[in-house]
């Protein structure tokens, strides 16, 4: 950027610090003691930047696009954002509400002014009292400093992962994600994959404050304590450092002397927090926490009481990351996978939050797989064994346990799983369930499940530089880690198929899964129309109506609400005949005896559309009637019995029914519309003739 532009930026930043009319004005010097933090409040979620589409545009709030917005900080009324992903830059929000570049904008490791500097996956950020910004430069394994003028220097770390205390130039970190600064200018670091808390002294020397050589959960002094993937830090008013201990699902504190305690969560106990990833602490010890697994922001009171401030099963954030506390008590939140920045504004007691724009937009680009499958040959053909929205059971006899969230591709046990598109790891916990049937790996917008992550069939590492195999105290493999910021290219080996004999592909974050068929796989074709096997009406006791008169099903006007249940299934070209798949969209119309739609039914009510998955676990029993599904994968045919009077579409979930009392006595038809993702309309008997009496 030209020098005059940087002068302008400095003026803007200085003016922002003095402006009293900005959204969050700075507190005047010498204010009275702030009031107690209100407990148990709910937030109205308001847009602050981004439109849910991955991009790098700058300007007005709605026109700005983020790639992986993570760290957020606010000082003097100015909002700062670390935007990782493909952008690798630090932004600030000016007085006009627009976003401008402060530093970075390309992936690399370079100091310099503004756009001449380079970052690699910047994560947590923190301000000191002079307005300098400190950045946990995760992919560079370094801590960087950015002045208000945009001058970037490296505070500590040499660009290579490792662990070493000592002078700044020789110190080494491993994927640091969180930073905090005390009043004396010491910079504290959540050294994420070293599972330690480190300190950079004002003279540049690095030391370890707490944490040991492997992940664990142990309170105690200094190096005797254990953390598991610490991701963020914040100071309280007493000088204690709070730690978001991600994989322990806990909040921990560290005293200036290095004594570690747990303030929320307990080993082996009831889970209170669901992947605490970032946090902010108020003046009176109230914590705000963004949760990776739940998509929520929660408030944790000093007594340990937890209340959801924003985010729910129905309206969750895609991956809530950085969180900052504004002077007026409201919150700023970066939703990394939603490509958005939000303002969480407290509502008065009893006021219901209005719906907000959350998560990635439907216009967010899909990964560019260029026809590749996750198995070799990548441009060949592979059998499809499951599609989005199908009913799935568990291994305990429950046939309607959950909705299938992705796309299954059959493969041989031990076969190598390959990346279908270029991707960058964004999650600090990108692998899960080591050795379990659902073991998987998250790479960018894609999840690959049912494989030995980073290992071949013999559990040998595929790529030790990218897949870190962590052994426990007994020397046995405990987990596989992949650092945030790690890149993969199409065709790279990701693991090997486990005993489930297929790869499960998921597109999009939890609660916002999209249909993987849209990726477009080479030689995939579907010319097979779905088939309707049965149409039924069930009463309030889930009993099927069966009484008929002149070939028409009798319906009593005073019989109460009825459920319309349709059994149907689908196939795709070249699949085995026994391989039954689910449908994409189903709906119904009410017609009179002549076939004319009743008022309000001129178009089919397409209540079931598997275009976006609802995150609620109960969704499976809203979409499917009893006797649907099978308990596990196998050779038996799955039964898909859809409840068309309920709603499962666009991420929404609702129950409903037919009310015979609303119809005059007479003859009617119920016509079914059902199709697969390729647009093939269902065949078979599509109408149920009824008589209302």
Secondary structure as the mmCIF struct_conf table of DSSP 4:
data_model
#
loop_
_struct_conf.conf_type_id
_struct_conf.id
_struct_conf.beg_label_comp_id
_struct_conf.beg_label_asym_id
_struct_conf.beg_label_seq_id
_struct_conf.end_label_comp_id
_struct_conf.end_label_asym_id
_struct_conf.end_label_seq_id
HELX_RH_AL_P HELX_RH_AL_P1 UNK A 3 UNK A 18
BEND BEND1 UNK A 20 UNK A 22
TURN_TY1_P TURN_TY1_P1 UNK A 23 UNK A 24
HELX_LH_PP_P HELX_LH_PP_P1 UNK A 25 UNK A 28
TURN_TY1_P TURN_TY1_P2 UNK A 29 UNK A 30
HELX_LH_PP_P HELX_LH_PP_P2 UNK A 31 UNK A 38
BEND BEND2 UNK A 39 UNK A 40
STRN STRN1 UNK A 43 UNK A 49
BEND BEND3 UNK A 52 UNK A 53
BEND BEND4 UNK A 59 UNK A 60
HELX_RH_3T_P HELX_RH_3T_P1 UNK A 61 UNK A 63
BEND BEND5 UNK A 67 UNK A 68
STRN STRN2 UNK A 69 UNK A 75
TURN_TY1_P TURN_TY1_P3 UNK A 76 UNK A 77
STRN STRN3 UNK A 78 UNK A 83
TURN_TY1_P TURN_TY1_P4 UNK A 85 UNK A 87
STRN STRN4 UNK A 89 UNK A 93
TURN_TY1_P TURN_TY1_P5 UNK A 95 UNK A 96
BEND BEND6 UNK A 97 UNK A 97
STRN STRN5 UNK A 99 UNK A 104
BEND BEND7 UNK A 106 UNK A 106
STRN STRN6 UNK A 107 UNK A 107
BEND BEND8 UNK A 108 UNK A 108
STRN STRN7 UNK A 110 UNK A 110
STRN STRN8 UNK A 112 UNK A 113
HELX_RH_3T_P HELX_RH_3T_P2 UNK A 114 UNK A 116
STRN STRN9 UNK A 118 UNK A 119
BEND BEND9 UNK A 120 UNK A 121
STRN STRN10 UNK A 122 UNK A 127
TURN_TY1_P TURN_TY1_P6 UNK A 129 UNK A 130
BEND BEND10 UNK A 131 UNK A 131
STRN STRN11 UNK A 133 UNK A 137
HELX_RH_3T_P HELX_RH_3T_P3 UNK A 138 UNK A 140
TURN_TY1_P TURN_TY1_P7 UNK A 141 UNK A 141
STRN STRN12 UNK A 142 UNK A 146
TURN_TY1_P TURN_TY1_P8 UNK A 148 UNK A 149
STRN STRN13 UNK A 151 UNK A 156
BEND BEND11 UNK A 159 UNK A 160
STRN STRN14 UNK A 164 UNK A 164
STRN STRN15 UNK A 166 UNK A 166
BEND BEND12 UNK A 167 UNK A 167
TURN_TY1_P TURN_TY1_P9 UNK A 168 UNK A 170
STRN STRN16 UNK A 172 UNK A 172
BEND BEND13 UNK A 174 UNK A 175
STRN STRN17 UNK A 178 UNK A 181
TURN_TY1_P TURN_TY1_P10 UNK A 183 UNK A 184
BEND BEND14 UNK A 185 UNK A 185
STRN STRN18 UNK A 187 UNK A 191
HELX_RH_3T_P HELX_RH_3T_P4 UNK A 192 UNK A 194
TURN_TY1_P TURN_TY1_P11 UNK A 195 UNK A 195
STRN STRN19 UNK A 196 UNK A 200
TURN_TY1_P TURN_TY1_P12 UNK A 202 UNK A 203
BEND BEND15 UNK A 204 UNK A 204
STRN STRN20 UNK A 206 UNK A 210
BEND BEND16 UNK A 213 UNK A 214
STRN STRN21 UNK A 218 UNK A 218
STRN STRN22 UNK A 220 UNK A 221
HELX_RH_3T_P HELX_RH_3T_P5 UNK A 222 UNK A 224
STRN STRN23 UNK A 226 UNK A 226
BEND BEND17 UNK A 228 UNK A 229
STRN STRN24 UNK A 230 UNK A 235
TURN_TY1_P TURN_TY1_P13 UNK A 237 UNK A 238
BEND BEND18 UNK A 239 UNK A 239
HELX_LH_PP_P HELX_LH_PP_P3 UNK A 240 UNK A 240
STRN STRN25 UNK A 241 UNK A 245
HELX_RH_3T_P HELX_RH_3T_P6 UNK A 246 UNK A 248
TURN_TY1_P TURN_TY1_P14 UNK A 249 UNK A 249
STRN STRN26 UNK A 250 UNK A 254
TURN_TY1_P TURN_TY1_P15 UNK A 256 UNK A 257
STRN STRN27 UNK A 259 UNK A 264
TURN_TY1_P TURN_TY1_P16 UNK A 267 UNK A 268
BEND BEND19 UNK A 269 UNK A 269
BEND BEND20 UNK A 273 UNK A 274
STRN STRN28 UNK A 276 UNK A 281
TURN_TY1_P TURN_TY1_P17 UNK A 283 UNK A 284
BEND BEND21 UNK A 285 UNK A 285
STRN STRN29 UNK A 287 UNK A 291
TURN_TY1_P TURN_TY1_P18 UNK A 292 UNK A 294
STRN STRN30 UNK A 297 UNK A 300
TURN_TY1_P TURN_TY1_P19 UNK A 302 UNK A 303
STRN STRN31 UNK A 306 UNK A 310
BEND BEND22 UNK A 313 UNK A 315
BEND BEND23 UNK A 318 UNK A 319
STRN STRN32 UNK A 320 UNK A 325
TURN_TY1_P TURN_TY1_P20 UNK A 327 UNK A 328
BEND BEND24 UNK A 329 UNK A 329
STRN STRN33 UNK A 331 UNK A 335
TURN_TY1_P TURN_TY1_P21 UNK A 336 UNK A 339
STRN STRN34 UNK A 340 UNK A 346
HELX_LH_PP_P HELX_LH_PP_P4 UNK A 347 UNK A 348
TURN_TY1_P TURN_TY1_P22 UNK A 349 UNK A 350
HELX_LH_PP_P HELX_LH_PP_P5 UNK A 351 UNK A 355
BEND BEND25 UNK A 359 UNK A 360
TURN_TY1_P TURN_TY1_P23 UNK A 362 UNK A 363
BEND BEND26 UNK A 364 UNK A 364
HELX_LH_PP_P HELX_LH_PP_P6 UNK A 365 UNK A 367
TURN_TY1_P TURN_TY1_P24 UNK A 370 UNK A 370
STRN STRN35 UNK A 371 UNK A 371
BEND BEND27 UNK A 374 UNK A 377
TURN_TY1_P TURN_TY1_P25 UNK A 378 UNK A 379
BEND BEND28 UNK A 380 UNK A 380
STRN STRN36 UNK A 384 UNK A 386
TURN_TY1_P TURN_TY1_P26 UNK A 388 UNK A 389
STRN STRN37 UNK A 391 UNK A 392
TURN_TY1_P TURN_TY1_P27 UNK A 395 UNK A 396
BEND BEND29 UNK A 397 UNK A 397
BEND BEND30 UNK A 399 UNK A 401
STRN STRN38 UNK A 402 UNK A 403
BEND BEND31 UNK A 406 UNK A 406
STRN STRN39 UNK A 407 UNK A 410
TURN_TY1_P TURN_TY1_P28 UNK A 413 UNK A 414
HELX_LH_PP_P HELX_LH_PP_P7 UNK A 415 UNK A 415
STRN STRN40 UNK A 416 UNK A 418
BEND BEND32 UNK A 420 UNK A 421
STRN STRN41 UNK A 423 UNK A 424
BEND BEND33 UNK A 428 UNK A 429
STRN STRN42 UNK A 431 UNK A 432
TURN_TY1_P TURN_TY1_P29 UNK A 434 UNK A 435
BEND BEND34 UNK A 436 UNK A 436
TURN_TY1_P TURN_TY1_P30 UNK A 437 UNK A 438
STRN STRN43 UNK A 440 UNK A 443
TURN_TY1_P TURN_TY1_P31 UNK A 444 UNK A 445
STRN STRN44 UNK A 446 UNK A 449
BEND BEND35 UNK A 450 UNK A 450
STRN STRN45 UNK A 451 UNK A 453
TURN_TY1_P TURN_TY1_P32 UNK A 454 UNK A 454
STRN STRN46 UNK A 455 UNK A 455
TURN_TY1_P TURN_TY1_P33 UNK A 457 UNK A 458
BEND BEND36 UNK A 459 UNK A 459
STRN STRN47 UNK A 461 UNK A 461
BEND BEND37 UNK A 462 UNK A 462
TURN_TY1_P TURN_TY1_P34 UNK A 464 UNK A 466
BEND BEND38 UNK A 467 UNK A 467
STRN STRN48 UNK A 468 UNK A 471
TURN_TY1_P TURN_TY1_P35 UNK A 473 UNK A 474
BEND BEND39 UNK A 475 UNK A 476
STRN STRN49 UNK A 477 UNK A 481
TURN_TY1_P TURN_TY1_P36 UNK A 484 UNK A 485
STRN STRN50 UNK A 487 UNK A 488
TURN_TY1_P TURN_TY1_P37 UNK A 490 UNK A 491
STRN STRN51 UNK A 493 UNK A 497
TURN_TY1_P TURN_TY1_P38 UNK A 499 UNK A 500
STRN STRN52 UNK A 502 UNK A 507
BEND BEND40 UNK A 508 UNK A 509
TURN_TY1_P TURN_TY1_P39 UNK A 510 UNK A 511
STRN STRN53 UNK A 514 UNK A 514
HELX_RH_3T_P HELX_RH_3T_P7 UNK A 516 UNK A 519
STRN STRN54 UNK A 521 UNK A 521
TURN_TY1_P TURN_TY1_P40 UNK A 522 UNK A 523
HELX_LH_PP_P HELX_LH_PP_P8 UNK A 528 UNK A 530
STRN STRN55 UNK A 531 UNK A 538
TURN_TY1_P TURN_TY1_P41 UNK A 540 UNK A 541
BEND BEND41 UNK A 542 UNK A 542
HELX_LH_PP_P HELX_LH_PP_P9 UNK A 543 UNK A 543
STRN STRN56 UNK A 544 UNK A 544
HELX_LH_PP_P HELX_LH_PP_P10 UNK A 545 UNK A 545
STRN STRN57 UNK A 548 UNK A 549
TURN_TY1_P TURN_TY1_P42 UNK A 550 UNK A 551
STRN STRN58 UNK A 552 UNK A 555
TURN_TY1_P TURN_TY1_P43 UNK A 557 UNK A 558
BEND BEND42 UNK A 559 UNK A 559
STRN STRN59 UNK A 561 UNK A 569
STRN STRN60 UNK A 570 UNK A 570
TURN_TY1_P TURN_TY1_P44 UNK A 573 UNK A 574
TURN_TY1_P TURN_TY1_P45 UNK A 577 UNK A 578
STRN STRN61 UNK A 581 UNK A 581
BEND BEND43 UNK A 584 UNK A 584
STRN STRN62 UNK A 585 UNK A 592
TURN_TY1_P TURN_TY1_P46 UNK A 593 UNK A 594
BEND BEND44 UNK A 595 UNK A 595
HELX_LH_PP_P HELX_LH_PP_P11 UNK A 596 UNK A 596
STRN STRN63 UNK A 597 UNK A 597
HELX_LH_PP_P HELX_LH_PP_P12 UNK A 598 UNK A 598
TURN_TY1_P TURN_TY1_P47 UNK A 599 UNK A 600
BEND BEND45 UNK A 602 UNK A 603
STRN STRN64 UNK A 605 UNK A 609
TURN_TY1_P TURN_TY1_P48 UNK A 610 UNK A 611
BEND BEND46 UNK A 612 UNK A 612
TURN_TY1_P TURN_TY1_P49 UNK A 617 UNK A 618
HELX_RH_AL_P HELX_RH_AL_P2 UNK A 619 UNK A 623
STRN STRN65 UNK A 624 UNK A 624
TURN_TY1_P TURN_TY1_P50 UNK A 626 UNK A 627
BEND BEND47 UNK A 629 UNK A 629
BEND BEND48 UNK A 631 UNK A 636
HELX_LH_PP_P HELX_LH_PP_P13 UNK A 637 UNK A 639
STRN STRN66 UNK A 641 UNK A 643
TURN_TY1_P TURN_TY1_P51 UNK A 644 UNK A 645
BEND BEND49 UNK A 646 UNK A 646
STRN STRN67 UNK A 647 UNK A 649
TURN_TY1_P TURN_TY1_P52 UNK A 650 UNK A 651
STRN STRN68 UNK A 652 UNK A 654
STRN STRN69 UNK A 658 UNK A 659
HELX_RH_3T_P HELX_RH_3T_P8 UNK A 660 UNK A 662
BEND BEND50 UNK A 663 UNK A 663
BEND BEND51 UNK A 665 UNK A 665
STRN STRN70 UNK A 666 UNK A 675
TURN_TY1_P TURN_TY1_P53 UNK A 677 UNK A 678
HELX_LH_PP_P HELX_LH_PP_P14 UNK A 680 UNK A 680
STRN STRN71 UNK A 681 UNK A 681
HELX_LH_PP_P HELX_LH_PP_P15 UNK A 682 UNK A 682
STRN STRN72 UNK A 683 UNK A 684
STRN STRN73 UNK A 687 UNK A 692
#
